[in-house]
Amino acid sequence: MPVVQAERLARSFGGVYALDDVSMSVEHGELRGVIGPNGAGKSTLFNLISGHLSPDRGTVAYHGRRIDRLAPHERARLRMSIVFQAARLFRGMTVLENVMVGAHVWTRHGFGAAALRLPRHRREEHEIRYRAEATIERVGLSAWAQTPAESLPLGQQRSLQVARALCGEPELLLLDEPASGLRAGEKQALATLLGQLKADGLTMMLIEHDVAFVCGLADVVTVLDLGTVIAEGTPEQVRRDPVVIAAYIGKEAGRAPGR
């Protein structure tokens, strides 16, 4: 059973379809890349799967269960974690504290236990801190654990976001253009990290405009253009596909872009 199964998804904005009749599946342990030129519909697909948009029609299933009407926080409880393109950090909090926030999806004890400092809450707090520290070490940020998160350069902020997502112990990691705006060295460090997560068997879906970045990591690549799937296959297959090449080189004048 696929981890994610999207069937005939469609979503319009102001009468223009940003995504139309898109189907795809992501298998366990797979790193699925989704690429396409600007306006192809990548972000819309990402938001439909993550729950930040609802489809006009079509379905999204997760481990065989329909989730297309679940809110984002409900999907997070199912162990779906997200790394957004924009750095979404808690300002005024350290790197460690930011990463600890990611554990909220599996915590069991509520406000009452926290306020009374009950033993079970203290044990859980210790476990959260231990896991956060281990995750920070995994992404190479241990030296900055007590540093204010907003003071990190962009590349390290992206690594922090990955760490926070991993602290939620995800079964699926969704990444929305994580390489955007990074310098060459930062991009390579991120690719190395994602490659390690792939080797560990984590299922990932990577939305990205950078073809070379995706093709260096993905098992399977889905290519979108103007809201539809125009190609799907191995990185080598899609890079040689003349339809894909044409989509990236240029578009016909007057065609309405997706979103």
VENZINOR-V952211 format. One record per residue. N is the residue number from 1. SS is DSSP state (helix for helix, strand for strand, loop for the rest). OMEGA is omega in whole degrees, -180 to 180 (NA if undefined). D_CENTER is the distance of its C-alpha to the mean C-alpha in whole Angstrom. Layout:
# VENZINOR-V952211
{{N | SS | OMEGA | D_CENTER} {N | SS | OMEGA | D_CENTER}}
This chain:
# VENZINOR-V952211
{{1 | loop | 179 | 21} {2 | loop | 174 | 17} {3 | loop | 177 | 14} {4 | strand | 175 | 13} {5 | strand | 176 | 16} {6 | strand | -177 | 16} {7 | strand | 171 | 19} {8 | strand | -179 | 21} {9 | strand | 175 | 18} {10 | strand | 177 | 20} {11 | strand | -179 | 20} {12 | strand | 176 | 22} {13 | strand | 180 | 23} {14 | loop | 179 | 26} {15 | loop | 179 | 27} {16 | strand | -179 | 25} {17 | strand | 174 | 23} {18 | strand | 177 | 19} {19 | strand | -174 | 18} {20 | strand | 173 | 21} {21 | strand | -179 | 22} {22 | strand | 177 | 18} {23 | strand | 176 | 18} {24 | strand | 176 | 16} {25 | strand | 178 | 15} {26 | strand | -177 | 13} {27 | loop | 179 | 15} {28 | loop | 179 | 15} {29 | loop | -178 | 15} {30 | loop | 167 | 13} {31 | strand | -178 | 11} {32 | strand | 175 | 11} {33 | strand | 175 | 11} {34 | strand | -177 | 11} {35 | strand | 178 | 13} {36 | loop | 178 | 16} {37 | loop | 177 | 18} {38 | loop | -179 | 18} {39 | loop | -176 | 19} {40 | loop | -177 | 17} {41 | loop | -177 | 15} {42 | helix | -178 | 12} {43 | helix | 177 | 11} {44 | helix | 177 | 13} {45 | helix | 179 | 11} {46 | helix | -177 | 8} {47 | helix | 176 | 10} {48 | helix | -180 | 12} {49 | helix | -179 | 10} {50 | helix | 177 | 8} {51 | loop | 179 | 12} {52 | loop | 170 | 12} {53 | loop | 173 | 15} {54 | loop | -179 | 17} {55 | loop | 170 | 19} {56 | loop | 173 | 22} {57 | strand | -177 | 22} {58 | strand | -175 | 21} {59 | strand | 171 | 19} {60 | strand | 178 | 16} {61 | strand | 180 | 17} {62 | strand | -173 | 15} {63 | loop | 177 | 17} {64 | loop | -179 | 20} {65 | strand | 178 | 20} {66 | strand | -178 | 19} {67 | loop | -171 | 17} {68 | loop | 176 | 17} {69 | loop | 177 | 19} {70 | loop | 177 | 17} {71 | loop | 180 | 16} {72 | helix | -178 | 13} {73 | helix | 176 | 14} {74 | helix | 176 | 16} {75 | helix | 177 | 13} {76 | helix | 178 | 12} {77 | helix | 177 | 15} {78 | loop | 177 | 15} {79 | loop | 168 | 12} {80 | strand | -180 | 9} {81 | strand | -172 | 7} {82 | strand | 168 | 4} {83 | strand | -177 | 5} {84 | loop | 177 | 6} {85 | loop | 178 | 9} {86 | loop | 180 | 12} {87 | loop | 180 | 13} {88 | loop | -176 | 13} {89 | loop | 174 | 16} {90 | loop | -177 | 19} {91 | loop | -178 | 21} {92 | loop | 178 | 24} {93 | loop | -180 | 23} {94 | strand | 175 | 23} {95 | helix | -180 | 20} {96 | helix | -179 | 21} {97 | helix | 177 | 21} {98 | helix | -179 | 17} {99 | helix | 180 | 16} {100 | helix | 178 | 18} {101 | helix | -178 | 17} {102 | helix | -178 | 14} {103 | helix | -174 | 17} {104 | helix | -176 | 18} {105 | helix | -180 | 16} {106 | loop | 177 | 19} {107 | loop | -174 | 22} {108 | loop | -173 | 25} {109 | loop | -171 | 27} {110 | loop | -174 | 28} {111 | helix | -177 | 29} {112 | helix | 180 | 33} {113 | helix | 179 | 32} {114 | helix | -178 | 31} {115 | helix | -178 | 34} {116 | helix | -179 | 36} {117 | loop | 179 | 35} {118 | loop | -179 | 35} {119 | helix | -178 | 35} {120 | helix | 177 | 32} {121 | helix | 179 | 30} {122 | helix | 177 | 31} {123 | helix | 180 | 30} {124 | helix | 179 | 27} {125 | helix | 177 | 26} {126 | helix | 180 | 27} {127 | helix | 179 | 25} {128 | helix | -179 | 22} {129 | helix | 179 | 23} {130 | helix | -179 | 24} {131 | helix | 179 | 20} {132 | helix | 179 | 19} {133 | helix | 178 | 21} {134 | helix | -180 | 21} {135 | helix | 177 | 17} {136 | helix | 178 | 18} {137 | helix | -179 | 20} {138 | helix | -179 | 18} {139 | loop | 174 | 16} {140 | loop | -178 | 19} {141 | loop | -176 | 20} {142 | helix | -178 | 23} {143 | helix | -177 | 25} {144 | helix | -174 | 23} {145 | loop | -178 | 23} {146 | loop | 179 | 25} {147 | loop | 174 | 25} {148 | strand | -172 | 24} {149 | helix | -175 | 20} {150 | helix | -179 | 21} {151 | helix | -180 | 23} {152 | loop | 172 | 21} {153 | loop | -172 | 20} {154 | helix | -178 | 17} {155 | helix | 179 | 16} {156 | helix | 175 | 16} {157 | helix | 177 | 15} {158 | helix | 177 | 11} {159 | helix | 177 | 13} {160 | helix | 180 | 13} {161 | helix | 176 | 10} {162 | helix | 179 | 9} {163 | helix | 180 | 12} {164 | helix | 177 | 12} {165 | helix | -179 | 9} {166 | helix | 179 | 11} {167 | helix | 175 | 14} {168 | loop | 179 | 13} {169 | loop | -175 | 14} {170 | loop | 168 | 11} {171 | loop | 176 | 12} {172 | strand | 177 | 8} {173 | strand | 179 | 5} {174 | strand | -177 | 2} {175 | strand | -177 | 2} {176 | strand | 179 | 5} {177 | loop | -177 | 8} {178 | loop | -179 | 8} {179 | loop | -177 | 12} {180 | loop | 176 | 13} {181 | loop | -178 | 16} {182 | loop | 172 | 17} {183 | loop | -174 | 20} {184 | helix | -179 | 21} {185 | helix | 178 | 21} {186 | helix | 180 | 18} {187 | helix | 179 | 16} {188 | helix | 178 | 18} {189 | helix | 178 | 17} {190 | helix | 178 | 13} {191 | helix | 178 | 14} {192 | helix | 179 | 16} {193 | helix | -180 | 14} {194 | helix | 176 | 11} {195 | helix | 177 | 14} {196 | helix | 178 | 16} {197 | helix | 176 | 13} {198 | helix | 179 | 13} {199 | helix | 178 | 17} {200 | loop | 176 | 17} {201 | loop | 180 | 16} {202 | loop | 177 | 12} {203 | strand | -177 | 10} {204 | strand | 173 | 7} {205 | strand | -172 | 6} {206 | strand | 176 | 6} {207 | strand | -173 | 7} {208 | loop | 176 | 10} {209 | loop | -176 | 14} {210 | loop | -176 | 15} {211 | helix | -177 | 17} {212 | helix | 180 | 18} {213 | helix | -178 | 15} {214 | helix | -175 | 13} {215 | helix | 176 | 16} {216 | loop | -175 | 17} {217 | loop | -167 | 14} {218 | loop | 170 | 14} {219 | loop | -180 | 16} {220 | strand | 180 | 16} {221 | strand | 173 | 15} {222 | strand | -178 | 15} {223 | strand | 177 | 17} {224 | strand | 169 | 17} {225 | strand | -179 | 20} {226 | loop | 173 | 21} {227 | loop | 180 | 19} {228 | strand | 176 | 20} {229 | strand | 180 | 19} {230 | strand | 178 | 22} {231 | strand | 176 | 21} {232 | strand | -180 | 19} {233 | strand | 177 | 20} {234 | loop | 178 | 20} {235 | helix | -179 | 19} {236 | helix | -180 | 23} {237 | helix | -176 | 24} {238 | helix | 179 | 21} {239 | helix | -179 | 23} {240 | helix | -176 | 26} {241 | loop | -178 | 26} {242 | helix | 178 | 28} {243 | helix | 178 | 26} {244 | helix | 179 | 23} {245 | helix | -180 | 25} {246 | helix | -179 | 27} {247 | helix | -179 | 24} {248 | helix | -178 | 23} {249 | helix | -179 | 27} {250 | loop | 180 | 27} {251 | loop | 177 | 28} {252 | loop | -179 | 31} {253 | loop | 173 | 32} {254 | loop | 179 | 32} {255 | loop | -178 | 29} {256 | loop | -179 | 27} {257 | loop | 170 | 23} {258 | loop | -176 | 20} {259 | loop | NA | 18}}
